[in-house]
Amino acid sequence: MRSLALAALLAVAVPAFALAHGPTPQKVEEKIEIKAEPAKVWALVKDFGGVKAWHPSVESAEVKDGERTLRVKGGAELVESEDENDDASMTLGYRLSNEGGEAFPVSSYSATITVKAREGGSEVTWQGRGYRLDTSNEPPEGKDDASAVKALSEFFKTGLEGLKKKAEAQG
């Protein structure tokens, strides 16, 4: 009798817990080929505070005490901390330290930009994992997973296009 009651309780409770688990990280990856030497492309990427020089969506970038504060078009202020800046692997890793807010509907993310040699130049991969702005079980439109993925994807794509333009112009 006791095991039957336990089985009945689990049959009801387990699905309820499964529905109440909260958000899962969303993954975004964008790539671009650039007709410039990897060392030149990496020199642009690894300058944590220099992102404004090549990302058209970044209005300002300021680095202080290991964190950079970006003001992006649309009004968001993103505070990011650098996790990795490795010349050997040409990899820059960083994470969001604040919430993106209404203009950038992401509550947190971590990202990496990697530069690799490719025939005739470089391939740059920008990937990230992030959470939607509203981490409740039923977020409203604009603060949901789709909005977070769209924001990150557009930010990465725009940045990569700007990086390509800047790096190729430098020769």
DSSP file (Angstrom, degrees, kcal/mol; ACC not computed):
  #  RESIDUE AA STRUCTURE BP1 BP2  ACC     N-H-->O    O-->H-N    N-H-->O    O-->H-N    TCO  KAPPA ALPHA  PHI   PSI    X-CA   Y-CA   Z-CA
    1    1 A M     >        0   0    0      0, 0.0     4,-2.2     0, 0.0     5,-0.2   0.000 360.0 360.0 360.0 -44.8    0.0    0.0    0.0
    2    2 A R  H  >  +     0   0    0      1,-0.2     4,-2.2     2,-0.2     5,-0.1   0.907 360.0  48.2 -62.7 -42.6    2.8    2.4    1.0
    3    3 A S  H  > S+     0   0    0      1,-0.2     4,-2.3     2,-0.2    -1,-0.2   0.833 109.4  53.9 -68.7 -31.3    4.7    1.8   -2.3
    4    4 A L  H  > S+     0   0    0      2,-0.2     4,-2.1     1,-0.2    -1,-0.2   0.903 109.3  47.8 -67.4 -41.2    1.5    2.3   -4.3
    5    5 A A  H  X S+     0   0    0     -4,-2.2     4,-2.2     2,-0.2    -2,-0.2   0.896 112.2  49.9 -65.5 -40.7    0.9    5.7   -2.6
    6    6 A L  H  X S+     0   0    0     -4,-2.2     4,-2.6     2,-0.2    -2,-0.2   0.909 110.0  50.5 -64.0 -42.5    4.6    6.6   -3.3
    7    7 A A  H  X S+     0   0    0     -4,-2.3     4,-2.1     1,-0.2    -2,-0.2   0.896 110.8  49.2 -62.5 -40.7    4.2    5.6   -7.0
    8    8 A A  H  X S+     0   0    0     -4,-2.1     4,-1.2     2,-0.2    -1,-0.2   0.899 111.2  49.6 -66.1 -40.8    1.1    7.7   -7.3
    9    9 A L  H  X S+     0   0    0     -4,-2.2     4,-2.9     1,-0.2     3,-0.4   0.927 112.0  47.6 -63.7 -45.1    2.8   10.7   -5.7
   10   10 A L  H  X S+     0   0    0     -4,-2.6     4,-2.3     1,-0.2    -2,-0.2   0.868 105.5  59.3 -64.5 -36.4    5.8   10.4   -8.0
   11   11 A A  H  < S+     0   0    0     -4,-2.1    -1,-0.2    -5,-0.2    -2,-0.2   0.829 116.2  34.4 -62.0 -31.2    3.5   10.1  -11.1
   12   12 A V  H  X S+     0   0    0     -4,-1.2     4,-1.1    -3,-0.4    -2,-0.2   0.867 121.1  46.1 -88.2 -42.4    2.0   13.5  -10.3
   13   13 A A  H  X S+     0   0    0     -4,-2.9     4,-2.4     2,-0.2     5,-0.2   0.892 103.9  58.2 -74.0 -42.5    5.1   15.3   -8.8
   14   14 A V  H  X S+     0   0    0     -4,-2.3     4,-2.2     1,-0.2    -1,-0.2   0.928 107.6  45.7 -60.9 -49.0    7.8   14.4  -11.4
   15   15 A P  H  > S+     0   0    0      0, 0.0     4,-1.7     0, 0.0    -1,-0.2   0.882 111.7  53.9 -61.1 -34.9    6.0   15.8  -14.4
   16   16 A A  H  X S+     0   0    0     -4,-1.1     4,-0.9     1,-0.2    -2,-0.2   0.916 109.6  47.2 -64.5 -41.9    5.2   19.0  -12.4
   17   17 A F  H >< S+     0   0    0     -4,-2.4     3,-0.5     1,-0.2    -1,-0.2   0.885 108.2  56.3 -64.9 -37.9    8.9   19.4  -11.5
   18   18 A A  H >< S+     0   0    0     -4,-2.2     3,-0.8     1,-0.2    -1,-0.2   0.870 108.2  47.3 -62.7 -36.3    9.8   18.9  -15.1
   19   19 A L  H 3< S+     0   0    0     -4,-1.7     3,-0.3     1,-0.2    -1,-0.2   0.703 110.7  53.3 -76.1 -19.1    7.6   21.7  -16.2
   20   20 A A  T << S+     0   0    0     -4,-0.9    -1,-0.2    -3,-0.5    -2,-0.2   0.045  72.2 109.7-105.8  25.0    8.9   24.0  -13.5
   21   21 A H  S <  S-     0   0    0     -3,-0.8    -1,-0.2     1,-0.2    -2,-0.1   0.655  70.7-137.2 -80.3 -13.7   12.6   23.8  -14.3
   22   22 A G        -     0   0    0     -3,-0.3    -1,-0.2     2,-0.0   114,-0.1  -0.392  45.1 -18.2  88.6-169.7   13.1   27.3  -15.6
   23   23 A P        -     0   0    0      0, 0.0   112,-0.1     0, 0.0   114,-0.1  -0.264  53.0-144.1 -75.6 157.4   15.0   28.4  -18.7
   24   24 A T        -     0   0    0    106,-0.0   108,-0.3     1,-0.0     2,-0.1  -0.876  35.0 -92.1-113.1 152.2   17.7   26.5  -20.5
   25   25 A P        -     0   0    0      0, 0.0     2,-0.4     0, 0.0   106,-0.2  -0.391  37.2-142.0 -66.2 139.4   20.8   28.2  -22.0
   26   26 A Q  E     -A  130   0A   0    104,-3.3   104,-2.5    -2,-0.1     2,-0.4  -0.834  12.9-142.4-101.1 139.3   20.4   29.1  -25.7
   27   27 A K  E     -A  129   0A   0     -2,-0.4     2,-0.4   102,-0.2   102,-0.2  -0.841  17.7-178.6-109.3 140.2   23.3   28.7  -28.0
   28   28 A V  E     +A  128   0A   0    100,-2.6   100,-2.7    -2,-0.4     2,-0.4  -0.998   1.9 177.3-134.5 136.7   24.3   31.0  -30.8
   29   29 A E  E     +A  127   0A   0     -2,-0.4     2,-0.3    98,-0.2    98,-0.2  -0.975   0.7 175.8-142.8 129.5   27.2   30.6  -33.2
   30   30 A E  E     -A  126   0A   0     96,-2.5    96,-2.9    -2,-0.4     2,-0.3  -0.970   7.1-169.6-130.0 146.2   28.1   32.9  -36.2
   31   31 A K  E     -A  125   0A   0     -2,-0.3     2,-0.3    94,-0.2    94,-0.2  -0.937   5.7-179.3-134.4 156.6   31.2   32.6  -38.5
   32   32 A I  E     -A  124   0A   0     92,-1.8    92,-2.8    -2,-0.3     2,-0.4  -0.986  22.6-132.3-152.4 147.6   32.8   34.8  -41.1
   33   33 A E  E     -A  123   0A   0     -2,-0.3     2,-0.4    90,-0.2    90,-0.2  -0.864  23.9-165.5-100.5 137.9   35.8   34.5  -43.5
   34   34 A I  E     -A  122   0A   0     88,-2.9    88,-3.0    -2,-0.4     2,-1.9  -0.984  22.9-136.4-127.9 131.1   38.0   37.5  -43.6
   35   35 A K  S    S+     0   0    0     -2,-0.4     2,-0.3    86,-0.2    86,-0.2  -0.508  74.8  92.9 -86.0  70.2   40.7   38.2  -46.2
   36   36 A A  S    S-     0   0    0     -2,-1.9    -2,-0.2   134,-0.0   132,-0.1  -0.974  86.7 -85.4-155.9 151.3   43.3   39.3  -43.7
   37   37 A E    >>  -     0   0    0     -2,-0.3     4,-2.1   134,-0.1     3,-0.6  -0.305  37.5-122.6 -59.7 141.1   46.1   37.6  -41.9
   38   38 A P  H 3> S+     0   0    0      0, 0.0     4,-3.3     0, 0.0     5,-0.2   0.868 111.1  57.5 -54.0 -39.2   45.0   35.9  -38.6
   39   39 A A  H 3> S+     0   0    0      1,-0.2     4,-1.9     2,-0.2     5,-0.1   0.879 108.1  46.8 -61.7 -37.3   47.5   38.0  -36.6
   40   40 A K  H <> S+     0   0    0     -3,-0.6     4,-1.1     2,-0.2    -1,-0.2   0.895 114.6  46.0 -71.3 -39.9   46.0   41.2  -37.9
   41   41 A V  H >X S+     0   0    0     -4,-2.1     4,-2.1     1,-0.2     3,-0.5   0.929 112.7  50.9 -66.7 -44.7   42.4   40.1  -37.2
   42   42 A W  H 3X S+     0   0    0     -4,-3.3     4,-3.1     1,-0.2     5,-0.3   0.873 101.9  61.0 -61.4 -37.7   43.4   38.8  -33.7
   43   43 A A  H 3X S+     0   0    0     -4,-1.9     4,-0.5    -5,-0.2    -1,-0.2   0.871 109.0  43.7 -58.6 -35.7   45.0   42.2  -32.9
   44   44 A L  H << S+     0   0    0     -4,-1.1     3,-0.4    -3,-0.5    -2,-0.2   0.919 117.0  45.0 -72.5 -45.0   41.6   43.8  -33.4
   45   45 A V  H  < S+     0   0    0     -4,-2.1    -2,-0.2     1,-0.2    -3,-0.2   0.907 107.2  56.1 -67.6 -44.0   39.7   41.1  -31.5
   46   46 A K  H  < S+     0   0    0     -4,-3.1     2,-1.5    -5,-0.2    -1,-0.2   0.688  80.5  93.7 -70.6 -17.0   42.0   40.8  -28.5
   47   47 A D    ><  -     0   0    0     -4,-0.5     3,-1.9    -3,-0.4     4,-0.3  -0.611  63.9-165.8 -75.6  92.7   41.8   44.5  -27.6
   48   48 A F  T 3  S+     0   0    0     -2,-1.5     3,-0.5     1,-0.3    -1,-0.2   0.805  85.8  40.0 -55.0 -35.6   38.9   44.1  -25.1
   49   49 A G  T >  S+     0   0    0      1,-0.2     3,-0.5    -3,-0.1    -1,-0.3   0.516 101.6  74.3 -90.6  -5.4   38.2   47.8  -25.0
   50   50 A G  G X   +     0   0    0     -3,-1.9     3,-1.8     1,-0.2     4,-0.4   0.335  58.6 106.7 -91.1   7.5   38.7   48.3  -28.8
   51   51 A V  G >>  +     0   0    0     -3,-0.5     4,-2.6     1,-0.3     3,-1.5   0.794  69.4  66.8 -57.9 -30.4   35.5   46.7  -29.9
   52   52 A K  G <4 S+     0   0    0     -3,-0.5    -1,-0.3     1,-0.3    -2,-0.1   0.800  89.6  66.7 -61.6 -27.7   34.0   50.1  -30.7
   53   53 A A  G <4 S+     0   0    0     -3,-1.8    -1,-0.3     1,-0.2    -2,-0.2   0.718 120.7  14.8 -67.7 -20.4   36.6   50.4  -33.5
   54   54 A W  T <4 S+     0   0    0     -3,-1.5    -2,-0.2    -4,-0.4   112,-0.2   0.577 105.3  84.0-131.1 -14.5   35.0   47.6  -35.5
   55   55 A H    ><  -     0   0    0     -4,-2.6     3,-1.6     1,-0.1   104,-0.2  -0.831  57.0-160.4 -97.5 111.6   31.5   46.8  -34.1
   56   56 A P  T 3  S+     0   0    0      0, 0.0    -1,-0.1     0, 0.0   103,-0.1   0.680  88.2  57.7 -65.8 -17.1   28.9   49.2  -35.7
   57   57 A S  T 3  S+     0   0    0     98,-0.2    16,-2.4    15,-0.1     2,-0.7   0.569  86.7  90.0 -88.1  -8.0   26.4   48.6  -32.9
   58   58 A V  E <   +B   72   0A   0     -3,-1.6    14,-0.2    14,-0.2     3,-0.1  -0.803  48.9 179.7 -94.3 116.2   28.7   49.7  -30.2
   59   59 A E  E    S-     0   0A   0     12,-2.9     2,-0.3    -2,-0.7    13,-0.2   0.811  71.0  -1.4 -83.6 -32.8   28.4   53.4  -29.5
   60   60 A S  E     -B   71   0A   0     11,-1.4    11,-2.2     2,-0.0     2,-0.4  -0.989  56.8-165.5-155.4 154.0   31.0   53.4  -26.7
   61   61 A A  E     +B   70   0A   0     -2,-0.3     2,-0.4     9,-0.2     9,-0.2  -0.980   9.0 178.6-143.5 127.9   33.3   51.1  -24.8
   62   62 A E  E     -B   69   0A   0      7,-1.7     7,-2.8    -2,-0.4     2,-0.5  -0.997  13.2-154.4-133.4 130.2   35.2   51.8  -21.6
   63   63 A V  E     +B   68   0A   0     -2,-0.4     2,-0.3     5,-0.2     5,-0.2  -0.900  23.1 160.0-106.8 130.7   37.4   49.3  -19.7
   64   64 A K  E >   -B   67   0A   0      3,-3.0     3,-1.8    -2,-0.5    -2,-0.1  -0.961  66.2  -8.8-150.7 129.9   37.9   49.8  -16.0
   65   65 A D  T 3  S-     0   0    0     -2,-0.3     3,-0.1     1,-0.3    -1,-0.0   0.858 129.3 -50.8  52.6  41.9   39.0   47.3  -13.3
   66   66 A G  T 3  S+     0   0    0      1,-0.2    16,-1.2    15,-0.1     2,-0.4   0.489 119.9  99.7  79.9   2.6   38.9   44.3  -15.8
   67   67 A E  E <   -BC  64  81A   0     -3,-1.8    -3,-3.0    14,-0.2     2,-0.4  -0.930  58.1-149.1-120.5 146.3   35.3   45.0  -17.0
   68   68 A R  E     -BC  63  80A   0     12,-2.9    12,-3.0    -2,-0.4     2,-0.6  -0.933   4.7-152.4-113.5 141.3   34.2   46.8  -20.1
   69   69 A T  E     -BC  62  79A   0     -7,-2.8    -7,-1.7    -2,-0.4     2,-0.4  -0.951  14.3-167.3-111.0 118.6   31.0   48.8  -20.3
   70   70 A L  E     -BC  61  78A   0      8,-3.3     8,-2.7    -2,-0.6     2,-0.6  -0.879  12.0-157.4-105.4 135.4   29.5   48.9  -23.8
   71   71 A R  E     -BC  60  77A   0    -11,-2.2   -12,-2.9    -2,-0.4   -11,-1.4  -0.970  23.4-167.3-106.0 122.1   26.7   51.2  -24.8
   72   72 A V  E >   -B   58   0A   0      4,-2.6     3,-2.0    -2,-0.6     4,-0.3  -0.763  31.1 -86.3-112.6 156.5   24.9   49.7  -27.7
   73   73 A K  T 3  S+     0   0    0    -16,-2.4     3,-0.2    -2,-0.3    -1,-0.1  -0.322 115.3  44.9 -56.7 138.3   22.5   51.1  -30.2
   74   74 A G  T 3  S-     0   0    0      1,-0.1    -1,-0.3    -3,-0.0    30,-0.0   0.198 126.5 -84.5 103.7 -12.8   19.0   50.8  -28.8
   75   75 A G  S <  S+     0   0    0     -3,-2.0    -2,-0.2     1,-0.3    -1,-0.1   0.392  80.0 142.4 102.3  -3.7   20.1   52.0  -25.4
   76   76 A A        -     0   0    0     -4,-0.3    -4,-2.6    -3,-0.2     2,-0.5  -0.433  36.9-153.0 -75.0 146.6   21.4   48.9  -23.6
   77   77 A E  E     -C   71   0A   0     23,-0.4     2,-0.5    -6,-0.2    -6,-0.2  -0.981  13.1-166.3-116.2 118.0   24.4   49.1  -21.4
   78   78 A L  E     -C   70   0A   0     -8,-2.7    -8,-3.3    -2,-0.5     2,-0.6  -0.914   6.6-162.6-108.8 125.1   26.3   45.8  -21.2
   79   79 A V  E     -C   69   0A   0     -2,-0.5    18,-4.3   -10,-0.2    19,-0.9  -0.939  18.9-179.5-107.2 120.2   28.9   45.3  -18.5
   80   80 A E  E     -CD  68  96A   0    -12,-3.0   -12,-2.9    -2,-0.6     2,-0.4  -0.918  18.5-149.8-124.7 145.0   31.2   42.4  -19.5
   81   81 A S  E     -CD  67  95A   0     14,-2.6    14,-2.2    -2,-0.4     2,-0.4  -0.929  23.4-120.6-114.9 141.0   34.2   40.8  -17.7
   82   82 A E  E     + D   0  94A   0    -16,-1.2    12,-0.3    -2,-0.4     3,-0.1  -0.626  30.2 172.9 -81.5 129.7   37.0   39.1  -19.6
   83   83 A D  E     +     0   0A   0     10,-3.0     2,-0.3    -2,-0.4    11,-0.2   0.739  67.3  11.1-102.6 -34.2   37.6   35.4  -18.8
   84   84 A E  E     + D   0  93A   0      9,-2.1     9,-2.8     2,-0.0    -1,-0.4  -0.998  45.1 172.7-151.1 139.5   40.2   34.5  -21.4
   85   85 A N  E     + D   0  92A   0     -2,-0.3     2,-0.6     7,-0.2     7,-0.2  -0.690  22.5 174.4-148.1  89.3   42.5   36.4  -23.8
   86   86 A D  E  >> - D   0  91A   0      5,-2.7     5,-1.6    -2,-0.2     4,-1.0  -0.878  23.1-170.3-114.1 112.2   44.9   33.8  -25.3
   87   87 A D  T  45S+     0   0    0     -2,-0.6    -1,-0.2     1,-0.2     5,-0.0   0.866  87.3  58.6 -64.8 -37.0   47.4   34.7  -28.0
   88   88 A A  T  45S+     0   0    0      1,-0.2    -1,-0.2     2,-0.1    -2,-0.0   0.913 121.0  25.1 -62.5 -44.3   48.3   31.1  -28.7
   89   89 A S  T  45S-     0   0    0      2,-0.1    26,-0.3    27,-0.0    -1,-0.2   0.458 101.8-129.3 -97.5  -1.9   44.8   30.0  -29.5
   90   90 A M  T  <5 +     0   0    0     -4,-1.0    25,-2.3     1,-0.2     2,-0.4   0.949  58.1 146.7  48.8  56.2   43.6   33.4  -30.6
   91   91 A T  E   < -DE  86 114A   0     -5,-1.6    -5,-2.7    23,-0.2     2,-0.5  -0.984  35.0-168.6-127.9 129.5   40.6   33.2  -28.3
   92   92 A L  E     -DE  85 113A   0     21,-2.6    21,-2.5    -2,-0.4     2,-0.4  -0.978  11.7-174.5-114.2 124.5   38.8   35.9  -26.4
   93   93 A G  E     +DE  84 112A   0     -9,-2.8   -10,-3.0    -2,-0.5    -9,-2.1  -0.957  12.0 154.7-120.9 140.4   36.3   34.8  -23.8
   94   94 A Y  E     -DE  82 111A   0     17,-2.5    17,-2.9    -2,-0.4     2,-0.3  -0.955  22.7-146.6-154.3 169.3   34.0   37.0  -21.7
   95   95 A R  E     -DE  81 110A   0    -14,-2.2   -14,-2.6    -2,-0.3     2,-0.3  -0.982  27.9-102.0-143.9 154.2   30.7   37.1  -19.9
   96   96 A L  E     -D   80   0A   0     13,-2.7   -16,-0.3    -2,-0.3    13,-0.2  -0.594  26.2-172.5 -74.9 131.6   27.9   39.5  -19.1
   97   97 A S  S    S+     0   0    0    -18,-4.3     2,-0.2    -2,-0.3   -17,-0.2   0.599  70.2  31.2-100.5 -15.8   28.1   40.9  -15.6
   98   98 A N  S    S-     0   0    0    -19,-0.9     2,-0.3   -21,-0.0     3,-0.0  -0.694  97.7 -82.3-126.5-179.0   24.8   42.7  -15.6
   99   99 A E        -     0   0    0     -2,-0.2     8,-0.2     1,-0.1   -22,-0.2  -0.675  30.3-133.7 -84.8 145.5   21.4   42.2  -17.3
  100  100 A G        -     0   0    0      6,-3.0   -23,-0.4    -2,-0.3     3,-0.3   0.822  42.8-155.7 -67.7 -31.1   21.0   43.3  -20.8
  101  101 A G    >   -     0   0    0      5,-0.5     3,-1.1     1,-0.2     5,-0.3  -0.240  41.5 -38.4  84.2-174.1   17.7   45.0  -20.1
  102  102 A E  T 3  S+     0   0    0      1,-0.3    -1,-0.2     3,-0.1   -26,-0.1   0.828 136.5  51.2 -57.8 -36.9   14.8   45.8  -22.4
  103  103 A A  T 3  S+     0   0    0     -3,-0.3    -1,-0.3     1,-0.3   -27,-0.2   0.679 123.0  30.4 -78.3 -16.7   17.0   46.9  -25.3
  104  104 A F  S <  S-     0   0    0     -3,-1.1     2,-3.1    -4,-0.2    -1,-0.3  -0.768  83.2-152.2-141.1  89.7   19.0   43.7  -25.2
  105  105 A P        +     0   0    0      0, 0.0    28,-1.1     0, 0.0     2,-0.4  -0.218  55.6 110.4 -74.6  59.5   16.7   40.9  -23.9
  106  106 A V  E     - F   0 132A   0     -2,-3.1    -6,-3.0    -5,-0.3    -5,-0.5  -0.997  48.1-165.0-131.9 133.3   19.3   38.7  -22.3
  107  107 A S  E    S-     0   0A   0     24,-2.2     2,-0.3    -2,-0.4    25,-0.1   0.793  77.0 -13.1 -87.9 -29.6   19.8   38.1  -18.5
  108  108 A S  E     + F   0 131A   0     23,-0.9    23,-2.6    -9,-0.1    -1,-0.3  -0.971  63.6 169.1-163.3 155.7   23.2   36.5  -18.8
  109  109 A Y  E     - F   0 130A   0     -2,-0.3   -13,-2.7    21,-0.3     2,-0.3  -0.979  19.4-150.5-161.0 161.0   25.6   35.1  -21.4
  110  110 A S  E     -EF  95 129A   0     19,-2.0    19,-2.3    -2,-0.3     2,-0.3  -0.980  24.8-178.8-130.9 147.3   29.1   34.0  -21.9
  111  111 A A  E     -EF  94 128A   0    -17,-2.9   -17,-2.5    -2,-0.3     2,-0.4  -0.966  16.4-158.4-145.5 157.6   30.8   34.2  -25.3
  112  112 A T  E     -EF  93 127A   0     15,-2.6    15,-2.5    -2,-0.3     2,-0.5  -0.995   4.4-159.0-136.4 145.1   34.1   33.5  -27.1
  113  113 A I  E     -EF  92 126A   0    -21,-2.5   -21,-2.6    -2,-0.4     2,-0.4  -0.995  16.8-172.9-120.6 126.4   35.6   34.9  -30.3
  114  114 A T  E     -EF  91 125A   0     11,-2.6    11,-2.5    -2,-0.5     2,-0.5  -0.974  11.3-156.8-125.4 134.4   38.2   32.7  -32.0
  115  115 A V  E     + F   0 124A   0    -25,-2.3     2,-0.3    -2,-0.4     9,-0.2  -0.932  16.9 178.2-109.5 130.0   40.4   33.5  -35.0
  116  116 A K  E     - F   0 123A   0      7,-2.4     7,-2.7    -2,-0.5     2,-0.2  -0.962  32.9-106.2-130.7 149.2   41.8   30.7  -37.1
  117  117 A A  E     + F   0 122A   0     -2,-0.3     2,-0.3     5,-0.2     5,-0.3  -0.528  40.5 176.0 -71.1 136.9   43.9   30.6  -40.2
  118  118 A R  E >   - F   0 121A   0      3,-2.5     3,-3.0    -2,-0.2     2,-0.0  -0.954  46.3 -75.7-135.8 155.5   42.1   29.7  -43.4
  119  119 A E  T 3  S+     0   0    0     -2,-0.3     3,-0.1     1,-0.3     0, 0.0  -0.303 122.5  10.6 -53.9 123.6   43.4   29.7  -46.9
  120  120 A G  T 3  S-     0   0    0      1,-0.2     2,-0.3   -85,-0.1    -1,-0.3   0.542 138.1 -34.5  83.6   6.6   43.6   33.2  -48.0
  121  121 A G  E <  S- F   0 118A   0     -3,-3.0    -3,-2.5   -86,-0.2     2,-0.3  -0.914  88.9 -31.2 157.0-127.0   43.0   34.7  -44.6
  122  122 A S  E     -AF  34 117A   0    -88,-3.0   -88,-2.9    -2,-0.3     2,-0.4  -0.909  27.2-146.5-136.3 155.7   41.1   34.0  -41.4
  123  123 A E  E     -AF  33 116A   0     -7,-2.7    -7,-2.4    -2,-0.3     2,-0.5  -0.999  19.5-161.4-121.1 129.6   37.9   32.5  -40.2
  124  124 A V  E     -AF  32 115A   0    -92,-2.8   -92,-1.8    -2,-0.4     2,-0.5  -0.944   3.4-167.1-114.9 128.9   36.4   34.1  -37.1
  125  125 A T  E     -AF  31 114A   0    -11,-2.5   -11,-2.6    -2,-0.5     2,-0.5  -0.962   3.0-172.0-115.9 128.6   33.8   32.2  -35.0
  126  126 A W  E     +AF  30 113A   0    -96,-2.9   -96,-2.5    -2,-0.5     2,-0.3  -0.975  16.6 169.1-119.6 116.4   31.8   34.1  -32.4
  127  127 A Q  E     +AF  29 112A   0    -15,-2.5   -15,-2.6    -2,-0.5     2,-0.3  -0.936   5.5 172.3-130.2 153.2   29.7   31.8  -30.2
  128  128 A G  E     -AF  28 111A   0   -100,-2.7  -100,-2.6    -2,-0.3     2,-0.4  -0.987  24.8-145.2-154.0 161.5   27.8   32.3  -27.0
  129  129 A R  E     +AF  27 110A   0    -19,-2.3   -19,-2.0    -2,-0.3     2,-0.3  -1.000  34.7 163.5-128.5 128.1   25.4   30.7  -24.5
  130  130 A G  E     -AF  26 109A   0   -104,-2.5  -104,-3.3    -2,-0.4     2,-0.4  -0.940  31.6-128.0-146.1 166.2   22.8   32.9  -22.9
  131  131 A Y  E     - F   0 108A   0    -23,-2.6   -24,-2.2    -2,-0.3   -23,-0.9  -0.882  35.8-102.7-115.0 147.0   19.6   33.1  -21.0
  132  132 A R  E     - F   0 106A   0     -2,-0.4   -26,-0.3  -108,-0.3   -25,-0.2  -0.131  32.8-111.3 -60.8 161.8   16.5   35.1  -21.8
  133  133 A L  S    S+     0   0    0    -28,-1.1     2,-0.8    11,-0.3   -27,-0.1   0.910 109.1  51.3 -64.8 -44.1   15.7   38.3  -20.0
  134  134 A D        -     0   0    0      9,-1.9    -1,-0.2   -29,-0.2    -2,-0.1  -0.853  67.1-174.9 -98.3 109.3   12.7   36.9  -18.1
  135  135 A T        +     0   0    0     -2,-0.8    -1,-0.1    -4,-0.1    -2,-0.1   0.271  45.4 114.4 -91.3  12.9   13.8   33.6  -16.5
  136  136 A S  S    S-     0   0    0   -114,-0.1    -2,-0.1     1,-0.1  -116,-0.0  -0.243  84.2-101.3 -72.3 172.5   10.3   32.7  -15.2
  137  137 A N  S    S+     0   0    0      1,-0.3    -1,-0.1  -115,-0.1  -116,-0.1   0.772 115.5  31.9 -69.4 -26.0    8.6   29.7  -16.6
  138  138 A E  S    S-     0   0    0      6,-0.0    -1,-0.3     0, 0.0    -3,-0.1  -0.648  80.8-172.5-133.2  78.1    6.3   31.6  -19.0
  139  139 A P        -     0   0    0      0, 0.0     5,-0.1     0, 0.0     3,-0.1  -0.345  26.3-111.2 -71.1 149.8    8.1   34.8  -20.2
  140  140 A P    >   -     0   0    0      0, 0.0     3,-2.0     0, 0.0    -6,-0.2  -0.359  46.9 -79.0 -73.3 160.3    6.3   37.4  -22.2
  141  141 A E  T 3  S+     0   0    0      1,-0.3     0, 0.0     2,-0.2     0, 0.0  -0.323 120.9  33.7 -57.2 139.3    7.1   38.0  -25.8
  142  142 A G  T 3  S+     0   0    0     -3,-0.1    -1,-0.3   -37,-0.0    -9,-0.1   0.186 116.5  57.5  95.8 -16.2   10.2   40.1  -26.2
  143  143 A K  S <  S+     0   0    0     -3,-2.0    -9,-1.9   -10,-0.1    -2,-0.2   0.136  88.9 101.5-126.0  15.9   11.8   38.6  -23.1
  144  144 A D  S  > S-     0   0    0    -12,-0.1     4,-2.0   -11,-0.1   -11,-0.3  -0.255  89.8 -88.8 -97.4-179.3   11.7   34.9  -24.2
  145  145 A D  H  > S+     0   0    0      1,-0.2     4,-2.7     2,-0.2     5,-0.2   0.910 124.0  54.2 -57.9 -45.5   14.2   32.5  -25.6
  146  146 A A  H  > S+     0   0    0      1,-0.2     4,-2.3     2,-0.2    -1,-0.2   0.883 109.0  48.7 -59.9 -38.9   13.6   33.5  -29.2
  147  147 A S  H  > S+     0   0    0      2,-0.2     4,-2.3     1,-0.2    -1,-0.2   0.882 111.4  49.6 -68.5 -38.5   14.2   37.2  -28.4
  148  148 A A  H  X S+     0   0    0     -4,-2.0     4,-2.5     2,-0.2     5,-0.2   0.933 112.7  46.9 -65.5 -45.6   17.5   36.4  -26.6
  149  149 A V  H  X S+     0   0    0     -4,-2.7     4,-2.9     1,-0.2     5,-0.2   0.921 112.9  49.7 -62.3 -44.3   18.7   34.2  -29.5
  150  150 A K  H  X S+     0   0    0     -4,-2.3     4,-2.7    -5,-0.2     5,-0.3   0.924 111.4  48.7 -61.0 -45.2   17.8   36.9  -32.0
  151  151 A A  H  X S+     0   0    0     -4,-2.3     4,-2.2     2,-0.2    -2,-0.2   0.937 115.7  42.6 -62.0 -48.0   19.5   39.7  -30.0
  152  152 A L  H  X S+     0   0    0     -4,-2.5     4,-2.8     2,-0.2     5,-0.2   0.929 115.1  49.8 -65.1 -44.8   22.8   37.7  -29.6
  153  153 A S  H  X S+     0   0    0     -4,-2.9     4,-2.8    -5,-0.2     5,-0.2   0.924 113.1  45.6 -61.2 -46.1   22.7   36.4  -33.2
  154  154 A E  H  X S+     0   0    0     -4,-2.7     4,-2.5    -5,-0.2     5,-0.2   0.896 113.3  50.5 -64.6 -39.8   22.2   39.9  -34.6
  155  155 A F  H  X S+     0   0    0     -4,-2.2     4,-2.1    -5,-0.3    -2,-0.2   0.930 113.9  44.6 -64.0 -45.4   24.9   41.4  -32.3
  156  156 A F  H  X S+     0   0    0     -4,-2.8     4,-2.8     2,-0.2     5,-0.2   0.941 114.9  47.7 -64.1 -48.3   27.4   38.7  -33.4
  157  157 A K  H  X S+     0   0    0     -4,-2.8     4,-2.4     1,-0.2     5,-0.2   0.932 113.3  47.3 -60.0 -47.9   26.6   39.0  -37.1
  158  158 A T  H  X S+     0   0    0     -4,-2.5     4,-2.1    -5,-0.2    -1,-0.2   0.903 113.5  49.5 -60.5 -42.2   26.8   42.7  -37.1
  159  159 A G  H  X S+     0   0    0     -4,-2.1     4,-2.7    -5,-0.2    -2,-0.2   0.908 110.0  49.8 -63.9 -43.3   30.1   42.6  -35.2
  160  160 A L  H  X S+     0   0    0     -4,-2.8     4,-2.5     2,-0.2    -2,-0.2   0.897 110.3  50.2 -65.0 -39.5   31.6   40.1  -37.5
  161  161 A E  H  X S+     0   0    0     -4,-2.4     4,-2.3     2,-0.2    -1,-0.2   0.913 112.6  47.4 -63.5 -41.5   30.7   42.1  -40.6
  162  162 A G  H  X S+     0   0    0     -4,-2.1     4,-2.4     2,-0.2    -2,-0.2   0.889 111.2  50.9 -65.6 -39.8   32.2   45.2  -39.0
  163  163 A L  H  X S+     0   0    0     -4,-2.7     4,-2.9     2,-0.2     5,-0.3   0.909 110.3  50.0 -62.9 -43.0   35.4   43.2  -38.1
  164  164 A K  H  X S+     0   0    0     -4,-2.5     4,-2.7     2,-0.2     5,-0.3   0.938 111.3  48.1 -60.1 -48.8   35.6   42.0  -41.7
  165  165 A K  H  X S+     0   0    0     -4,-2.3     4,-1.6     1,-0.2    -2,-0.2   0.919 115.8  43.7 -59.3 -46.1   35.3   45.5  -43.0
  166  166 A K  H  X S+     0   0    0     -4,-2.4     4,-1.4  -112,-0.2    -2,-0.2   0.932 116.3  45.9 -66.7 -47.3   37.9   46.9  -40.6
  167  167 A A  H  X S+     0   0    0     -4,-2.9     4,-0.7     1,-0.2    -2,-0.2   0.907 114.0  47.6 -66.1 -42.3   40.4   44.1  -41.0
  168  168 A E  H  < S+     0   0    0     -4,-2.7     3,-0.4    -5,-0.3    -1,-0.2   0.828 108.6  55.1 -70.2 -30.2   40.2   43.9  -44.8
  169  169 A A  H  < S+     0   0    0     -4,-1.6    -1,-0.2    -5,-0.3    -2,-0.2   0.819 104.5  54.5 -69.1 -30.6   40.6   47.7  -45.0
  170  170 A Q  H  <        0   0    0     -4,-1.4    -1,-0.2    -3,-0.1    -2,-0.2   0.657 360.0 360.0 -77.0 -15.2   43.8   47.5  -43.0
  171  171 A G     <        0   0    0     -4,-0.7    -3,-0.2    -3,-0.4  -134,-0.1   0.454 360.0 360.0  85.6 360.0   45.2   45.0  -45.6
